[in-house]
Amino acid sequence: MSRFLFAFLALVIGISGVCQENKTQSDLIAKDSKVTKAGGGYKFTEGPSVAPDGRVFFTDQPNDKIDVWNENGTITTFMQPCDRSNGMYFNKKGELVACADLHNRLVAITMDKQMRTLAENFNGQPLNAPNDLWIAPNGGIYFSDPYYRRDYWEKGRTELQDLRGVYYLNPEGKVTRVIADYKQPNGLIGTPDGKTLYVSDINDGKIWKYDIQADGSLANKTFFAPEGSDGMTIDNQGNVYLSNKTVSVFDKTGKKIAAIEVPEMPSNLCFGGKKRNILFITARTSVYTLKMKVKGVN
């Protein structure tokens, strides 16, 4: 091989590598796709979770209901009341696991609307109010338990106000606290291989990254991103999506690669649709969709 040809091939390979590493917003979003309002008239939307068939279930917490978005553009009500459900995630049984903060509980809801309690206390004391969750491949559940005082709570209720933590509910039903050093934990998401967990300390404006251990505990706390997040999701390229002033996207190295503007401040997000290529965004009084080149992994 001539020196010229060798140098040319090296240059091409180098440029290709740079292009793969320096992804931008246009590499994520489908061509000519724009953020589109899918529904409105809500008080505060939250908790989007994709069902096995691609539908997205989401909450309107002040109105105590769960609605369902279908890829054909329709939105219907699934359940009302719903114990003030907030963050939600489907488990392998097809149940909708929800952070139901009317009674400080983590619950599972069947598709025929039967609700059962999964967790409601830690070491004999009631939780503050589970806020968001992610279910690991082994069925264990990580959930944040910050403290946001609700006007619908009973007077004199005692919570773990000074213990704003993140908890792990193992497959056998035992609850352990895995994070206890945050100002206010909120959004969280894990990788599909069950090895990594990303968690937001929303009041400190930071995202931290952890290695998930075999027993569900967390190790190797590592700074990931200089932004807080209400809700989080991840795509099939390992990019992490945050909801704050915009939809902020960070690649797996912690480099910010996108800031997607939404008409209202985003609160949470997930990938929906049968192909998992529609980014579904809850944002205050409305919900929005955006067709993507990348896909979700849940």
C-alpha positions, 0 to 999 in steps of 0.5 A, a space after each residue: 500500500 502506498 504512503 498516499 493511500 495509507 494516509 488517505 484511508 487513515 484520514 477517512 477513518 479518523 473523520 468517520 470516528 469524529 462524526 460518530 463521536 460528535 453527534 448533534 441534535 439532527 442525528 437524533 430527530 427524524 428529518 422534518 420532524 417537529 415537536 407537536 402538541 398531542 393533547 392539552 387542557 390538563 393541570 400538570 402532566 407527568 409519569 409517561 410510561 410505554 405499554 408493550 403495545 406502544 401506547 403511552 400511559 401518563 398522569 394528570 396528578 392534580 386531576 387524579 387520573 391516568 390517560 392513554 395516548 395512542 399512536 393514531 393520535 387519540 387520548 382516552 382516560 384509563 383510570 380516575 381516581 388513581 391515588 394521585 399517581 405520579 411517576 410510572 413504569 410497566 413491569 414484565 407482568 404488564 402491570 403499571 407500577 406507579 408512585 401513588 403519593 396520596 398514601 405514600 405508596 408504590 403500587 401496581 395497577 393491572 389493566 383491569 384497574 386493580 391496585 395493590 401495594 408494593 411498598 409504603 414504608 422503610 424501617 417501619 416509617 412511612 415514606 415521604 411520597 415516591 416520585 419517580 421509578 425505574 424497573 431493572 431487568 431482574 424486576 427490582 425497582 428503584 424509586 426516588 422519595 423526595 419531599 413535596 408537600 401536598 395540600 391533599 394530604 391528611 393533617 398531622 401526617 408523619 413522613 421521613 422528611 429529613 431522609 430524602 432518598 432513593 430506595 430499592 425494592 428487590 424482587 423479594 419485596 424488601 426495601 433498602 435505601 441506596 442513596 441518602 446524600 441528595 438535596 432532593 432526588 427526583 428523576 432516574 433511569 437505568 440502562 437496559 443491561 441493568 448495570 448503570 443507574 442515572 439519578 437526578 438531584 434536582 435541587 442541586 442541579 446535577 445528574 449522578 451515575 452509579 454502577 448497579 451491584 448484584 444485590 441492588 446496591 449502588 457503587 462508584 458514584 460519578 458526576 454525569 451532567 451539570 443539570 437537574 431533571 424532573 424525569 428521564 429516559 434513555 435511547 438505544 444509543 445510550 443517550 440520556 434525556 433530561 426534562 428541565 427548561 428544555 429536553 436536554 440530551 447527553 451522550 453516554 460520556 456526559 457530553 451535551 448533544 441536544 437541547 430540544 425546545 418545547 412550548 411548555 417546560 417538560 416534566 417527564 418523557 419516554 419513547 412510545 409508539 410500536 417502533 419506540 421511535 416517538 419521543 413522548 413529552 409531558 409538559 405542564 398543561 399539555 403533552 407533546 410528541 416528536 418523531 426520532 431517528 433513535 429508539 427507546 429501549 423500554 
